[in-house]
Amino acid sequence: QVQLVESGGRLVQAGGSLRLSCAASGRTFSSYAMGWFRQAPGKEREFVAAINWSGGSTWYRDSVKGRFTISRDNAKNTAFLQMNSLKPEDTAVYYCAADSTTVGVSTRPSYWGQGTQVTVSS
């Protein structure tokens, strides 16, 4: 069992940067793959990025490649999403997710955070 709490979302201008954090409870954080999803108003929730347990492998949706970076600090039980060159179309609620596998965290995560709002103004 793991509980996830996101933070860092706010209003930012287009072209700006934000770093989202996901604090996880539990002693087995390092055994989970971690991911980020987002959901814009009126749209389906979509995969954004994922990272394996060690941080050695990462995956991204095409629209954020080169702009977003997922990372993790297993000593601090925290995952991050660094978002640069933000665009208005990045506006969404961003959710942290965890699963025992990288396939699972990218498709059907077992655990979800409550979400944090990111708004990018033009």
PyRosetta script that sets phi, psi and omega in degrees:
from pyrosetta import init, pose_from_sequence

init()
pose = pose_from_sequence("QVQLVESGGRLVQAGGSLRLSCAASGRTFSSYAMGWFRQAPGKEREFVAAINWSGGSTWYRDSVKGRFTISRDNAKNTAFLQMNSLKPEDTAVYYCAADSTTVGVSTRPSYWGQGTQVTVSS")
pose.set_psi(1, 137.9)
pose.set_omega(1, 177.6)
pose.set_phi(2, -143.5)
pose.set_psi(2, 140.7)
pose.set_omega(2, 175.7)
pose.set_phi(3, -112.4)
pose.set_psi(3, 139.6)
pose.set_omega(3, -173.8)
pose.set_phi(4, -122.4)
pose.set_psi(4, 135.6)
pose.set_omega(4, 178.6)
pose.set_phi(5, -131.8)
pose.set_psi(5, 117.3)
pose.set_omega(5, 178.9)
pose.set_phi(6, -89.1)
pose.set_psi(6, 155.8)
pose.set_omega(6, 173.1)
pose.set_phi(7, -155.7)
pose.set_psi(7, 165.7)
pose.set_omega(7, 175.0)
pose.set_phi(8, 107.9)
pose.set_psi(8, -10.2)
pose.set_omega(8, 179.8)
pose.set_phi(9, -73.3)
pose.set_psi(9, 145.2)
pose.set_omega(9, 178.1)
pose.set_phi(10, -169.5)
pose.set_psi(10, -177.9)
pose.set_omega(10, 175.3)
pose.set_phi(11, -83.2)
pose.set_psi(11, 131.3)
pose.set_omega(11, 179.4)
pose.set_phi(12, -142.5)
pose.set_psi(12, 152.0)
pose.set_omega(12, 178.6)
pose.set_phi(13, -79.8)
pose.set_psi(13, 153.6)
pose.set_omega(13, 175.9)
pose.set_phi(14, -55.2)
pose.set_psi(14, 138.2)
pose.set_omega(14, -176.4)
pose.set_phi(15, 91.1)
pose.set_psi(15, -11.0)
pose.set_omega(15, -178.8)
pose.set_phi(16, -83.0)
pose.set_psi(16, -175.7)
pose.set_omega(16, -176.9)
pose.set_phi(17, -130.9)
pose.set_psi(17, 152.9)
pose.set_omega(17, 173.9)
pose.set_phi(18, -144.6)
pose.set_psi(18, 151.0)
pose.set_omega(18, 170.3)
pose.set_phi(19, -122.4)
pose.set_psi(19, 119.1)
pose.set_omega(19, 175.6)
pose.set_phi(20, -92.1)
pose.set_psi(20, 144.6)
pose.set_omega(20, 177.2)
pose.set_phi(21, -120.5)
pose.set_psi(21, 150.8)
pose.set_omega(21, 177.6)
pose.set_phi(22, -134.2)
pose.set_psi(22, 106.7)
pose.set_omega(22, 179.4)
pose.set_phi(23, -91.3)
pose.set_psi(23, 129.0)
pose.set_omega(23, -177.0)
pose.set_phi(24, -112.4)
pose.set_psi(24, 141.9)
pose.set_omega(24, 174.9)
pose.set_phi(25, -92.2)
pose.set_psi(25, 166.3)
pose.set_omega(25, 177.1)
pose.set_phi(26, 98.4)
pose.set_psi(26, 158.4)
pose.set_omega(26, -175.8)
pose.set_phi(27, -93.6)
pose.set_psi(27, -1.3)
pose.set_omega(27, -174.5)
pose.set_phi(28, -112.8)
pose.set_psi(28, 25.9)
pose.set_omega(28, -178.0)
pose.set_phi(29, -52.6)
pose.set_psi(29, -42.7)
pose.set_omega(29, -175.1)
pose.set_phi(30, -66.4)
pose.set_psi(30, -11.5)
pose.set_omega(30, 178.9)
pose.set_phi(31, -90.7)
pose.set_psi(31, -5.7)
pose.set_omega(31, -177.4)
pose.set_phi(32, -101.3)
pose.set_psi(32, 141.4)
pose.set_omega(32, 164.2)
pose.set_phi(33, -78.5)
pose.set_psi(33, 145.6)
pose.set_omega(33, -177.1)
pose.set_phi(34, -120.3)
pose.set_psi(34, 151.0)
pose.set_omega(34, -179.3)
pose.set_phi(35, -148.2)
pose.set_psi(35, 166.9)
pose.set_omega(35, 173.8)
pose.set_phi(36, -127.7)
pose.set_psi(36, 137.0)
pose.set_omega(36, 173.7)
pose.set_phi(37, -125.4)
pose.set_psi(37, 167.1)
pose.set_omega(37, 174.7)
pose.set_phi(38, -145.6)
pose.set_psi(38, 154.8)
pose.set_omega(38, 178.1)
pose.set_phi(39, -139.2)
pose.set_psi(39, 116.1)
pose.set_omega(39, 176.9)
pose.set_phi(40, -88.4)
pose.set_psi(40, 157.6)
pose.set_omega(40, -179.7)
pose.set_phi(41, -55.7)
pose.set_psi(41, 129.1)
pose.set_omega(41, 177.5)
pose.set_phi(42, 76.9)
pose.set_psi(42, 6.6)
pose.set_omega(42, -177.7)
pose.set_phi(43, -122.4)
pose.set_psi(43, 163.6)
pose.set_omega(43, 176.6)
pose.set_phi(44, -72.6)
pose.set_psi(44, 153.1)
pose.set_omega(44, 173.6)
pose.set_phi(45, -68.1)
pose.set_psi(45, 137.7)
pose.set_omega(45, -177.0)
pose.set_phi(46, -130.7)
pose.set_psi(46, 149.6)
pose.set_omega(46, 177.4)
pose.set_phi(47, -67.2)
pose.set_psi(47, 139.8)
pose.set_omega(47, 177.1)
pose.set_phi(48, -115.1)
pose.set_psi(48, -52.9)
pose.set_omega(48, -175.6)
pose.set_phi(49, -160.6)
pose.set_psi(49, 157.9)
pose.set_omega(49, 177.3)
pose.set_phi(50, -147.1)
pose.set_psi(50, 157.2)
pose.set_omega(50, -179.7)
pose.set_phi(51, -142.9)
pose.set_psi(51, 142.1)
pose.set_omega(51, -178.5)
pose.set_phi(52, -79.3)
pose.set_psi(52, -179.8)
pose.set_omega(52, -171.4)
pose.set_phi(53, -61.7)
pose.set_psi(53, -33.7)
pose.set_omega(53, -175.9)
pose.set_phi(54, -91.3)
pose.set_psi(54, -14.8)
pose.set_omega(54, -174.2)
pose.set_phi(55, 88.0)
pose.set_psi(55, 2.4)
pose.set_omega(55, -176.4)
pose.set_phi(56, -81.0)
pose.set_psi(56, -15.2)
pose.set_omega(56, 179.7)
pose.set_phi(57, -133.6)
pose.set_psi(57, 137.5)
pose.set_omega(57, 179.9)
pose.set_phi(58, -135.0)
pose.set_psi(58, 156.5)
pose.set_omega(58, 179.2)
pose.set_phi(59, -139.3)
pose.set_psi(59, 148.2)
pose.set_omega(59, -177.7)
pose.set_phi(60, -141.5)
pose.set_psi(60, 151.4)
pose.set_omega(60, 168.6)
pose.set_phi(61, -72.6)
pose.set_psi(61, 153.2)
pose.set_omega(61, -172.4)
pose.set_phi(62, -59.1)
pose.set_psi(62, -37.9)
pose.set_omega(62, -172.8)
pose.set_phi(63, -70.0)
pose.set_psi(63, -12.7)
pose.set_omega(63, -179.6)
pose.set_phi(64, -113.9)
pose.set_psi(64, -4.3)
pose.set_omega(64, 179.5)
pose.set_phi(65, -59.1)
pose.set_psi(65, 134.2)
pose.set_omega(65, -179.2)
pose.set_phi(66, 86.0)
pose.set_psi(66, -12.7)
pose.set_omega(66, 179.3)
pose.set_phi(67, -114.3)
pose.set_psi(67, -36.3)
pose.set_omega(67, -178.0)
pose.set_phi(68, -107.1)
pose.set_psi(68, 147.6)
pose.set_omega(68, 176.1)
pose.set_phi(69, -134.9)
pose.set_psi(69, 124.5)
pose.set_omega(69, 175.4)
pose.set_phi(70, -96.7)
pose.set_psi(70, 141.2)
pose.set_omega(70, 178.5)
pose.set_phi(71, -150.2)
pose.set_psi(71, 174.7)
pose.set_omega(71, 179.2)
pose.set_phi(72, -152.1)
pose.set_psi(72, 153.4)
pose.set_omega(72, 175.1)
pose.set_phi(73, -126.4)
pose.set_psi(73, 98.9)
pose.set_omega(73, -174.9)
pose.set_phi(74, -67.9)
pose.set_psi(74, -25.7)
pose.set_omega(74, 178.1)
pose.set_phi(75, -69.6)
pose.set_psi(75, -24.9)
pose.set_omega(75, -179.1)
pose.set_phi(76, -109.2)
pose.set_psi(76, 7.2)
pose.set_omega(76, 179.1)
pose.set_phi(77, 52.4)
pose.set_psi(77, 43.6)
pose.set_omega(77, -175.0)
pose.set_phi(78, -136.4)
pose.set_psi(78, 138.9)
pose.set_omega(78, 171.2)
pose.set_phi(79, -112.6)
pose.set_psi(79, 155.3)
pose.set_omega(79, -175.7)
pose.set_phi(80, -133.5)
pose.set_psi(80, 155.6)
pose.set_omega(80, 169.6)
pose.set_phi(81, -134.1)
pose.set_psi(81, 106.5)
pose.set_omega(81, 175.7)
pose.set_phi(82, -86.7)
pose.set_psi(82, 123.5)
pose.set_omega(82, -177.0)
pose.set_phi(83, -119.5)
pose.set_psi(83, 116.6)
pose.set_omega(83, 179.3)
pose.set_phi(84, -115.1)
pose.set_psi(84, 164.2)
pose.set_omega(84, 178.4)
pose.set_phi(85, 48.6)
pose.set_psi(85, 49.4)
pose.set_omega(85, -175.5)
pose.set_phi(86, -65.5)
pose.set_psi(86, 146.6)
pose.set_omega(86, -178.9)
pose.set_phi(87, -121.8)
pose.set_psi(87, 155.9)
pose.set_omega(87, 177.5)
pose.set_phi(88, -54.9)
pose.set_psi(88, -32.6)
pose.set_omega(88, 179.5)
pose.set_phi(89, -71.3)
pose.set_psi(89, -6.0)
pose.set_omega(89, 173.4)
pose.set_phi(90, -84.0)
pose.set_psi(90, -6.5)
pose.set_omega(90, 179.5)
pose.set_phi(91, -61.2)
pose.set_psi(91, 124.8)
pose.set_omega(91, -177.1)
pose.set_phi(92, -178.0)
pose.set_psi(92, 170.4)
pose.set_omega(92, 165.2)
pose.set_phi(93, -87.1)
pose.set_psi(93, 127.6)
pose.set_omega(93, -178.6)
pose.set_phi(94, -102.6)
pose.set_psi(94, 130.7)
pose.set_omega(94, -177.2)
pose.set_phi(95, -116.9)
pose.set_psi(95, 135.8)
pose.set_omega(95, 172.0)
pose.set_phi(96, -87.5)
pose.set_psi(96, 147.1)
pose.set_omega(96, -179.0)
pose.set_phi(97, -142.2)
pose.set_psi(97, 156.1)
pose.set_omega(97, 178.3)
pose.set_phi(98, -140.9)
pose.set_psi(98, 148.6)
pose.set_omega(98, 176.8)
pose.set_phi(99, -158.6)
pose.set_psi(99, 162.8)
pose.set_omega(99, -178.9)
pose.set_phi(100, -75.5)
pose.set_psi(100, -14.9)
pose.set_omega(100, 178.6)
pose.set_phi(101, -129.7)
pose.set_psi(101, 157.7)
pose.set_omega(101, 178.4)
pose.set_phi(102, -71.8)
pose.set_psi(102, -33.6)
pose.set_omega(102, 175.5)
pose.set_phi(103, -64.9)
pose.set_psi(103, -44.6)
pose.set_omega(103, 179.4)
pose.set_phi(104, -62.0)
pose.set_psi(104, -43.3)
pose.set_omega(104, -176.3)
pose.set_phi(105, -69.9)
pose.set_psi(105, -20.9)
pose.set_omega(105, -179.8)
pose.set_phi(106, -90.3)
pose.set_psi(106, -14.9)
pose.set_omega(106, -174.1)
pose.set_phi(107, -124.2)
pose.set_psi(107, -55.3)
pose.set_omega(107, -177.6)
pose.set_phi(108, -137.3)
pose.set_psi(108, 75.4)
pose.set_omega(108, -178.1)
pose.set_phi(109, -61.3)
pose.set_psi(109, 147.5)
pose.set_omega(109, 178.9)
pose.set_phi(110, -80.8)
pose.set_psi(110, -27.4)
pose.set_omega(110, -175.3)
pose.set_phi(111, -130.3)
pose.set_psi(111, 142.6)
pose.set_omega(111, -179.0)
pose.set_phi(112, -131.7)
pose.set_psi(112, 148.0)
pose.set_omega(112, 167.6)
pose.set_phi(113, -86.5)
pose.set_psi(113, -178.1)
pose.set_omega(113, -176.0)
pose.set_phi(114, -87.7)
pose.set_psi(114, -13.3)
pose.set_omega(114, 177.0)
pose.set_phi(115, 98.3)
pose.set_psi(115, 153.1)
pose.set_omega(115, 175.7)
pose.set_phi(116, -138.1)
pose.set_psi(116, 136.5)
pose.set_omega(116, -174.1)
pose.set_phi(117, -83.5)
pose.set_psi(117, 128.4)
pose.set_omega(117, 172.3)
pose.set_phi(118, -116.8)
pose.set_psi(118, 124.0)
pose.set_omega(118, 178.5)
pose.set_phi(119, -124.3)
pose.set_psi(119, 124.0)
pose.set_omega(119, -179.7)
pose.set_phi(120, -111.7)
pose.set_psi(120, 117.8)
pose.set_omega(120, -178.9)
pose.set_phi(121, -92.7)
pose.set_psi(121, 147.7)
pose.set_omega(121, -178.2)
pose.set_phi(122, -90.3)
pose.dump_pdb("model.pdb")
